[in-house]
């Protein structure tokens, strides 16, 4: 069992369940002796929206961000690539974006950093027979923030941290990661794994794929959408999800051009006649 699986099992077994109306006390500030200690030697899984926000904040391409700041671990049980924020190479393995004054990309920090010290368990997403989602508090021994007097409801914390926008952008990502094909044990070959990685995480490479290949000759995309995805990363990310449904699971979310389709049909008929 992996460390992640062990953590999930411990949460489902022992963690107190919190609703959005439940309260907890917590505050993080420079005056605490533990300030920024939680920003080292941790595993932070990045969502497509996390990467989009951070690469724009840094003013670099998604290619450069992925190469410089992430790692993609892999094991035989994984059905999809996961992107993890790369910790620094120093002894403490600190996040590359943390400074003595705190997070240098705070306004565009990842979903996981915004949520802390809250966690979210969604057992039903992986198994419809399981319980509904619930929140839990990760009260770590080194953290002095729990000794502060600031009181929050879970709902107020989520609002204060801007979680709603991140959750909204993450829903389309879940349409791929929680697709029935994968939930029922289906696997993707290497080529489709690369498609998933590009479409979800490397928005700049996907844009080149759309506009510098024969993509628009093959797929029927309306002119308004073409213009939106040419410059708008959010629109391109949404479009990538629709294309991935087609490319990975053969759903009719992006239409193949009729003329090309007829050509393919004729080619198949000729092959059948030749047999």
ABEGO torsion letter per residue (X at the ends): XBAAAAAAAAAAAABBBBBAABBBBBBBBAABAABGAAABGBBBBBBAAAAAAAAAAAGBBAAAAAAAABBBBBBAABABBBBBBBBBABAAGBBAABBAAEBAAAAABBAAAAAOABBBBBAAAABAABBBBBBBBBBBAABAAAABABBBBAAAAAAAAGAAAAAAAAAAAAAAAABAAAAAGBBBBAAAAAAAAAAAABAAAAAAAAAABAAAAABBBBAAAAAAAAABAAAAAAAAAAAAAAAAAGBBABBBBAAAAAAAAAAAAAAAAAX
